[in-house]
Amino acid sequence: MDMTVAYPPKILEHRGTAWGANPPQWLMESLKGYKYVERMPDYQDKFVVIVEQDGESREGAELAASRLDAITRISTLMGLRVKDTFAGAQVGDKDKIETYMERVVKIMSETKFAGFMMEDSWWTFLQTYTPEGKPDKRAYRVMQLWTISKEALTKQLNDILKGEAAVEPKTPEKERAIQAVQNAFYEGF
């Protein structure tokens, strides 16, 4: 989901090029991954989602971005982020709670989280690179910066984690494993 990009895209042109303006710092950091944006002082108390829409022309990318359902896209990206967090969690025997984790990922992917706001949107013309660092494609991309306070999202995530734990068949081993997942959840999130 948000792996550090070995060869981030290069911006060839952007919304501010004609006026000699630099792209915003959040955009530059987002090319490396959303976690880089979350480390910026303005976003340390927020969860960040970068919604992207590519197109063959600037107008096409902007039109598609204006029509996309960002909240649905955010839900999908949150589900992937949760899946990645579960995959990296060091909680012992995950087999005992595999169905719990699968249900949580599914629900996160379908939940319309309340409180996300689009803070900025910026079009770019990018040169992308292969994993080996060779030039790949050029594309127009509209990048939207969506944020939510950590407090607001944490409450919603906790409700889902606890709600799904409540329907899980109870055994001492499962309860310990679920508790370990919940305790470790925000370390990698």
N, C-alpha and C positions, 0 to 999 in steps of 0.2 A: 504494500500500500504506500508507505512513505519511506521507501528505502532511499538512502542518500544516493544521489545521482552522480556517478563517476564523471560523466561528461554532460554537465547541464546544457540546455539549449542556449544558443547565443541570440540575443535580440538584435535583429538587423534594422528594424524600424518599430516605432510604437506611437501611441496617441500623442505624445509630446514632442516628437521629432521635429515637426514643422516649426515649432516655437523655440527650439533649442533647449527644451526642458528635459531633465533626467526622469526616468521612470521612478515611481515610488520605491522606497527601500523594501517594503513588504513584497513587492513583485520580484525584485532581485533575489531576495531570500527564498521565495516560494519556488523558484526554478530549481533549488537544491532539495526542497521538500518542506511540507507544512510545519514540521517541528522547528525548522530554522526561524520561521515567522513567530512561532510561540515563544522563542527565546528572546525576541526583541522586547525592549522595555515597555512599549505601548501594548503588548499582547501577553504579558506574563500572567495576567489574571484571567485569561480567556482561553477557550478552546477555539482553534482555527480550522476552517474547512476551505479549501481552494476549489472552486467549481470552475471547470474549464470547458470551453466549447471551441473546437477547431473548425476551420472552413478553408475553402480554396481561394476565397476572396475576403477582404476585410468586411465588405457589406454582408456577405453570406454568413460569416462567423458572428457578426453583430446581430443579424436578424435571428439566427438560430439561438443565440444566447438570450435574446429578448423573449423568446418563446419557450425556453426550457423551463421545466418545473424544478427549480433549484432545491426546494424542500425535499422532493423525492430523491434527487441526486445526493443531497446531504445525507439522507437516511441510508442510502446504499453505501456511501463512503464511511459513515459511522459503523455500519455493520462490518465492513472490511477492517476498520481500525480495531474493533472489538475482537474480531477473529485473529488478527495479528497479535493482539495483546494476550489472548488465551494461548496462542501457539508459543509465545515466548515466556509464559508464566512458569516459574519453577515451583510446582506444587505437588510433586510426587506422582502418584498413579492417576493420570488423567482419564484412564479408561473407565474408572468408577463413575465419572461425571460427564462422560462424553455427550450423552443426550441432553443434559442440562446446558452444556456449552453450546451445542447445536441450536437448541431452542432460543437461548439468549441472543445468539448471532442473528437468527431468523427474525426475532421480534425487533431487535435494534435496526435491522435493515428495512423494516416496514413501519417503524414508529415515526410519526411526524413530530419531531422535537420542537417544543415551544421555546421561543426566545432567540432564535438565530436571526441576525440582522446582516444585511449586506453593507459593508463599510466602504467598499470601493470596487470599481470595475475598470479594467484597462485592456485595450487591445494591443496586440504585439504581432510582429511578423518575425518568426523564429526559424533559425537553422537548428535542426535536431541532429544528434549524433548517435551512432551505433554504440553498443557496450565497449567496442574496441577503440572508440574515439574517432571513427571516420565519419565525415559528413553523411547524413542520411536524407531527411526530407526538409523541405521548407513549407511552412504552413502559417496561416493567420490563426491566432488563438486569442479568444477573449478570456480573461482570467478575472474571476470575481472572488473577492475576499469576504467570507462570511464568518462571523464570530458570535460567540455566546459566552456569558460569564461562566467561569469554572463552577461557581456555586450553583447556578441554575441547572447546568447540564449534569453535574454530579448528583443532584437530587433526583433527576429523572432517571439517570443510569442506576442509581441505588434502588429505586423503586422497581425497576425491571429485574435487576439481579436478585433482590429479595423475593419478588413475586414469583419468579421461576423457581427459586430454591424451595418455596413453600409447597409447590406441586410435585416436587421430586420425592419419590418413595424414600422413606427415612430408614437409614442404617447409620450406625455410628461412624463407619468409614466414609460414607458419602457426605455426611454432615461435616466431618473434619475437612474433607477435600474441598467441598463447596466454600467453607469458611476460609480456607487457605487461598482459594481463587479470589474471593471477595477482598481479602486483606491485601493481596498482591496486585489486584486489578489496576490500580491507578499508578503503580510504579512504572509500567511500560506504556501507559496510555497517554 
